[in-house]
Amino acid sequence: MIQIANAPCSWGVLEFDLEGKAAGFEQVLDEIRETGYQGSELGDWGFMPSIPAELKNELDMRDLAMVGAFVPVFLKDRSKHKAGAEAAVRTAKLMADAGYANAFIVLADDNGSVPERTNHAGRITAGMGLTAEEWKIFGEGANYVAGEVMDKTGLRTVFHHHCAGYVETPAEIDQLMALTDPSLLGLVLDMGHYKFGGGDPLSCLIRHQSRIWHIHFKDCHAEIAAQSVKEGWDYFKSVGSGVFCELGKGSVDFPSIVSELRKLKYEGWIVVEQDVLPGMGNPKVCAQRNRDFIQSLGL
């Protein structure tokens, strides 16, 4: 059975150090519930309660599940792997101890930290990627983090490909999947990031079906993406300009994706993520329209 969640990033709660004030966790959880969702992701460490009983109480009060937590690690640098694994295990332990044994660690690169990748998000070209040795280190790091999370908490890990990081394009995602252990590391397919990164998410869903354990529904506005390329925007300018628009208003073919998910008998979570900058727009209104759109697809 497919269940639908939303995430704090749809309220401007992002992992980056940005100007502007985002909503508090109580408002985010209230509005996730009020707009018809069944679960939430955790947000940055410290955004929601970090004591298991308190976290569970806040979610139980709203009849919500905890489905995952985003953990960025600069995997290109081997010296960062141990601290990254410790952060992932701490986060996974919080969710496991609160009773969410099926939640995922959503592992990602330390997106937005490398100027070349941040400044060219949505238009990565040859020469901007990792070397063969760096790929080896990156893959080893992803396996190591996922292994530590599994060994110490029992939770599984999925990797989040993401614009402004080193795993953005379809070829880079394919490379990471080839370098990592399919028994340890899955993929969270984010429709909007895959589209903005130059690919067709439906083809990724078919090609990597056995590795896709988690799904993010995000749309990508074709005209804004094209303007970003034409004018050379960085990642944050693109996000602030609405490249990740409301579901159904962009270029992602959600009806075909839902049809394929049914064909594959996918039974995990779909998490809506409409990334906005802190204080941008009216997240609750967008969350309701996004839920209504998904409902129109029969979910």
C-alpha positions in Angstrom: 0.0 0.0 0.0 1.4 3.4 -1.0 1.2 6.1 1.7 1.8 9.8 1.2 3.9 12.0 3.4 5.3 15.6 3.2 8.5 17.0 4.5 9.8 20.1 6.4 11.6 21.3 3.2 8.2 22.2 1.8 8.0 24.8 4.6 11.5 26.2 3.9 13.2 24.0 6.5 16.4 23.3 4.5 19.8 21.9 5.4 21.5 25.1 4.1 22.5 28.1 6.2 20.1 30.6 4.5 18.5 33.9 5.4 14.8 34.1 6.3 12.8 32.4 9.0 11.2 29.0 8.5 8.2 27.6 10.4 8.6 25.7 13.7 8.1 22.0 13.9 4.7 22.2 15.5 3.3 24.3 12.7 4.9 22.1 10.1 3.4 18.9 11.6 0.0 20.5 12.2 -0.2 21.6 8.6 1.1 18.3 7.2 -1.8 16.6 9.1 -4.4 19.2 8.2 -3.6 18.9 4.5 -4.2 15.1 4.5 -0.7 13.5 4.7 0.1 10.4 6.7 3.7 11.0 7.6 6.7 13.4 7.7 10.5 13.3 7.3 12.5 14.6 10.3 14.2 17.7 8.9 17.6 18.9 10.2 18.8 17.5 13.5 17.3 19.7 16.3 14.3 20.9 14.2 12.1 18.3 15.8 12.5 16.8 19.3 15.7 14.7 19.6 14.4 12.7 22.6 12.6 9.5 21.2 9.6 9.7 23.5 9.0 13.3 22.8 9.3 12.9 19.1 6.9 9.9 19.1 4.4 11.9 21.3 4.4 14.8 18.8 3.8 12.5 15.9 1.2 10.4 17.7 -0.8 13.5 18.7 -1.2 14.1 15.0 -1.5 10.5 13.9 1.6 10.8 11.7 4.4 8.4 11.0 8.1 9.3 10.7 9.4 8.0 7.3 13.0 9.3 7.0 15.7 11.8 7.8 18.0 13.6 5.4 21.7 13.3 6.3 24.3 15.1 4.1 27.9 13.9 4.1 30.8 15.2 2.0 31.6 11.7 0.7 34.3 12.8 -1.7 36.6 13.3 1.3 37.5 10.1 3.1 38.3 12.0 6.3 34.6 13.0 6.6 33.2 9.5 6.4 33.5 8.6 10.1 31.8 11.8 11.4 29.1 11.4 8.7 28.4 7.9 9.8 28.2 9.0 13.4 25.6 11.7 12.4 23.6 9.2 10.4 23.7 6.6 13.2 22.6 9.2 15.8 19.7 10.2 13.6 18.8 6.6 12.8 18.9 5.7 16.5 16.5 8.5 17.3 14.0 7.2 14.8 14.5 3.6 15.8 14.2 4.3 19.5 11.0 6.2 18.8 9.5 3.1 17.2 10.0 3.9 13.5 11.9 0.8 12.4 10.9 1.2 8.8 12.1 4.8 8.4 15.1 5.5 6.2 18.3 7.4 6.5 18.2 9.6 3.4 21.9 10.0 2.7 23.1 12.7 0.4 26.2 14.5 -0.7 27.0 17.8 1.1 25.0 19.7 -1.5 25.7 23.3 -2.1 29.2 23.1 -0.6 31.2 23.0 -3.9 30.9 26.3 -5.8 31.3 24.8 -9.3 28.5 22.3 -8.7 26.2 24.8 -7.0 26.8 27.5 -9.7 26.0 25.0 -12.5 23.1 23.0 -11.0 20.9 21.9 -13.9 23.6 22.2 -16.5 26.5 20.0 -15.4 29.0 19.2 -18.2 32.0 17.0 -18.6 34.9 18.0 -16.4 32.8 19.0 -13.4 32.5 15.6 -11.9 34.5 13.2 -9.8 37.7 11.5 -10.9 37.8 7.6 -10.9 39.7 7.7 -7.6 37.2 10.2 -6.1 34.3 8.0 -7.3 35.9 5.0 -5.5 36.1 7.0 -2.3 32.6 8.3 -2.7 31.1 4.8 -3.2 33.1 3.5 -0.2 31.8 6.2 2.0 28.2 5.6 1.0 28.6 1.9 1.7 30.3 2.6 5.0 27.6 5.0 6.2 24.8 2.6 5.2 26.6 -0.3 6.8 27.1 1.5 10.1 23.4 2.5 10.1 22.3 -1.0 9.5 24.7 -2.6 12.0 23.9 -0.2 14.8 20.2 0.6 14.4 18.7 -1.9 11.9 17.5 0.9 9.7 18.1 1.0 5.9 19.7 3.8 3.9 18.7 5.3 0.6 20.9 7.8 -1.4 19.3 11.1 -2.5 20.7 12.3 -5.8 20.5 16.1 -5.7 21.3 19.1 -7.8 24.2 21.1 -6.5 26.0 17.9 -5.4 28.3 15.4 -7.0 25.4 13.0 -7.8 23.0 15.0 -10.0 23.0 13.7 -13.6 21.5 10.3 -14.7 25.1 9.1 -15.5 26.3 10.1 -12.0 23.4 8.2 -10.4 24.1 5.1 -12.6 27.8 5.3 -11.5 26.9 5.5 -7.8 24.5 2.5 -8.1 27.3 0.5 -9.8 29.8 1.3 -7.1 27.6 0.5 -4.1 26.2 -2.6 -2.4 22.6 -3.2 -3.4 22.0 -5.0 -0.2 23.1 -2.0 1.8 22.2 1.1 -0.1 19.0 1.9 -2.0 18.0 5.0 -4.0 15.4 7.6 -3.3 14.1 8.7 -6.7 13.4 12.4 -6.5 11.4 13.2 -9.6 12.1 17.0 -9.7 15.9 16.7 -9.0 16.2 14.0 -11.7 14.3 16.2 -14.2 16.3 19.3 -13.4 19.5 17.2 -13.5 18.8 16.4 -17.2 16.9 13.1 -17.1 13.5 11.4 -17.4 12.5 10.1 -14.0 10.3 7.4 -15.5 13.3 5.9 -17.3 15.2 5.9 -13.9 12.2 4.2 -12.2 12.3 1.4 -14.8 16.1 1.1 -14.9 16.8 1.1 -11.2 13.5 -0.4 -9.9 15.2 -2.9 -7.6 17.2 -0.1 -5.9 14.4 2.4 -5.5 13.2 1.9 -1.9 11.8 5.4 -1.3 10.2 8.0 -3.6 10.1 11.8 -3.5 7.4 13.6 -5.6 8.8 16.9 -6.7 8.0 18.7 -9.9 10.3 20.8 -12.2 9.1 23.9 -14.1 10.4 23.6 -17.6 10.4 27.3 -18.4 12.1 28.3 -15.2 14.7 25.5 -15.6 15.4 26.7 -19.1 15.8 30.3 -17.9 18.2 29.1 -15.2 20.4 27.5 -17.9 20.1 30.6 -20.2 21.0 33.1 -17.5 23.5 31.0 -15.5 21.7 30.9 -12.2 23.1 29.1 -9.2 21.1 26.4 -7.4 19.6 28.8 -4.8 18.5 31.3 -7.4 16.7 28.5 -9.3 15.0 27.3 -6.2 14.0 30.8 -5.1 12.6 31.4 -8.6 10.3 28.4 -8.3 12.0 25.7 -10.4 10.5 23.2 -8.0 6.9 24.1 -8.6 3.6 22.6 -7.4 2.9 19.1 -8.6 1.2 19.0 -11.9 2.5 22.5 -12.9 5.8 21.3 -14.2 7.2 18.8 -16.7 7.3 15.6 -14.7 4.9 13.0 -16.1 3.3 11.9 -12.8 0.4 9.9 -14.4 2.9 7.6 -16.2 5.1 7.4 -13.0 2.1 6.3 -10.9 1.1 3.8 -13.5 4.6 2.3 -13.4 4.7 2.3 -9.6 1.5 0.2 -9.7 3.0 -2.1 -12.3 6.0 -2.6 -10.1 3.8 -3.1 -7.0 5.6 -0.4 -5.1 4.4 -0.4 -1.5 6.6 2.2 0.1 6.2 5.9 0.9 5.8 8.8 -1.5 7.1 12.0 0.1 6.1 15.3 -1.4 8.9 17.8 -1.4 8.3 21.2 -2.9 11.6 22.9 -1.9 11.2 26.5 -1.0 13.4 29.0 0.6 12.6 30.1 4.2 9.6 32.4 4.3 8.8 31.8 0.6 5.1 31.5 -0.5 2.3 29.8 1.4 3.4 26.3 2.2 0.1 25.0 3.6 -1.8 26.1 0.5 0.8 24.5 -1.7 0.7 21.3 0.4 -3.0 21.1 0.0 -2.9 21.6 -3.7 -0.2 19.0 -4.0 -2.2 16.5 -2.0 -5.3 17.1 -4.1 -3.2 16.6 -7.3 -1.9 13.2 -6.0 -5.4 12.3 -5.0 -6.5 13.0 -8.6 -4.0 10.3 -9.6 -5.8 7.8 -7.4 -3.4 7.9 -4.5 
